[in-house]
């Protein structure tokens, strides 16, 4: 009889070890556990409440821990997205700021150009000469060459030898005329030679360019002496330049032992000029 019971137990265990039996047994155990849990949950016992509290806390902690990688990934993605967006926005703002700076500089330049142009227009209206405003496009300044190119030429009735003014004072003369451009030879150029008269005594001389800032006076009278408030004007003896155009003030260079003229208008600071086309009829009648 004992042997029969042992054989029966061995047979049961062998059957339970099979895959299908394992699944059935597991399902049966789970059903029993579920029934037990529901049954215990209906009982309002203190140990059950404490156990349930611990179980809930464990479940919540595990859920929080398990969801942390998802939250971290989402936060990281959001951070990177915002960072990239801010970087692009910052680059865009930098470009816009540079454009605004350029626009501001351009506006400032145009305002300066407009003021200079207004001065030229006002000089055209007030001058005793008939003048034409022109803009300096390019200048060539060196110890051997001091000239500039303006944007007016023969199409604007400009001719060789015409006087060029800046702020109403002589700075040079036209030495080359093209159809829409001309070249000015400044008074301090080495090739510049014009007849002048010195007030108040009316002494005459030749104003020669020296390649420096100040041209010099040559062929002065032997008894000429430098005094205060001696002004230099064009004499018009060459038959080209109109007489009476102011040039500068007499200045003596004691180190070089020569007499120079401090120009009223600096050729290196010229932006707009007035080309003298002729003398007004009012002046001629006087």
JOCOR-V261298 format. One record per pair of residues at least 12 apart in sequence whose C-alpha atoms are under 7 Angstrom apart, sorted by the first residue. I is the first residue (numbers start at 1). J is the second residue. D is the distance in whole Angstrom. If there is no record, write none. Layout:
# JOCOR-V261298
I_J_D / I_J_D
This chain:
# JOCOR-V261298
116_272_7 / 117_272_7 / 120_133_6 / 120_272_7 / 120_273_7 / 120_274_7 / 121_133_7 / 123_168_7 / 128_279_7 / 128_280_6 / 128_283_7 / 129_276_6 / 129_278_6 / 129_279_4 / 129_280_5 / 130_276_6 / 130_277_5 / 130_278_5 / 130_279_6 / 130_280_6 / 131_274_6 / 131_275_5 / 131_276_4 / 131_277_5 / 132_274_5 / 132_275_5 / 132_276_7 / 132_277_7 / 133_273_6 / 133_274_4 / 133_275_6 / 134_150_6 / 134_151_6 / 134_152_6 / 134_272_6 / 134_273_5 / 134_274_6 / 135_150_5 / 135_151_6 / 135_271_6 / 135_272_5 / 135_273_6 / 136_148_7 / 136_149_6 / 136_150_4 / 136_151_7 / 136_271_6 / 136_272_6 / 137_149_6 / 137_150_5 / 137_151_6 / 143_211_5 / 143_212_7 / 144_189_7 / 144_190_6 / 144_211_6 / 145_189_6 / 146_185_6 / 146_186_6 / 146_188_7 / 146_189_5 / 147_183_7 / 147_184_5 / 147_185_5 / 147_186_5 / 148_183_6 / 148_184_5 / 148_185_7 / 149_181_7 / 149_182_6 / 149_183_5 / 149_184_6 / 150_181_6 / 150_182_5 / 150_183_6 / 151_180_6 / 151_181_5 / 151_182_7 / 152_180_5 / 152_181_5 / 152_182_6 / 153_177_6 / 153_178_5 / 153_179_5 / 153_180_4 / 153_181_4 / 153_182_5 / 154_177_6 / 154_178_6 / 154_179_5 / 154_180_6 / 155_179_6 / 155_180_6 / 158_277_7 / 159_177_7 / 160_174_5 / 160_175_5 / 160_176_6 / 160_177_6 / 161_173_6 / 161_174_5 / 161_175_6 / 161_240_6 / 161_241_7 / 162_174_5 / 162_241_6 / 162_275_7 / 162_276_6 / 162_277_7 / 163_241_6 / 163_275_6 / 163_276_5 / 164_273_7 / 164_274_6 / 164_275_5 / 164_276_6 / 165_273_6 / 165_274_5 / 165_275_6 / 166_265_6 / 166_273_5 / 166_274_6 / 169_245_7 / 169_246_5 / 169_247_6 / 169_264_6 / 169_265_6 / 170_245_6 / 170_246_6 / 170_247_5 / 171_186_6 / 171_187_6 / 171_265_7 / 171_267_6 / 172_184_6 / 172_185_5 / 172_186_4 / 172_187_5 / 173_185_6 / 173_186_7 / 186_267_7 / 187_209_6 / 187_215_7 / 188_209_4 / 188_210_6 / 188_211_5 / 188_212_6 / 188_213_6 / 188_214_6 / 188_215_5 / 189_209_5 / 189_210_6 / 189_211_5 / 190_209_5 / 190_210_5 / 190_211_5 / 191_209_6 / 192_208_6 / 192_209_5 / 193_206_6 / 193_207_6 / 193_208_5 / 193_209_7 / 194_206_6 / 194_207_5 / 194_208_7 / 195_207_6 / 195_234_6 / 195_235_6 / 195_236_7 / 195_237_6 / 195_238_7 / 196_232_7 / 196_233_6 / 196_234_4 / 196_235_5 / 197_232_6 / 197_233_5 / 197_234_6 / 197_235_5 / 198_230_6 / 198_231_6 / 198_232_5 / 198_233_6 / 199_230_6 / 199_231_5 / 199_232_6 / 200_230_7 / 204_220_7 / 205_217_6 / 205_218_6 / 205_219_5 / 205_220_5 / 206_218_5 / 206_219_6 / 214_260_6 / 214_261_6 / 214_262_6 / 214_263_7 / 215_260_6 / 215_261_6 / 216_259_6 / 216_260_4 / 216_261_6 / 217_259_6 / 217_260_6 / 226_252_7 / 230_249_6 / 230_250_6 / 231_248_6 / 231_249_5 / 231_250_6 / 232_246_6 / 232_247_5 / 232_248_5 / 232_249_6 / 232_250_7 / 233_245_5 / 233_246_5 / 233_247_5 / 234_246_7 / 247_263_6 / 247_264_6 / 248_261_6 / 248_262_5 / 248_263_4 / 248_264_5 / 249_261_5 / 249_262_5 / 249_263_7 / 250_262_6
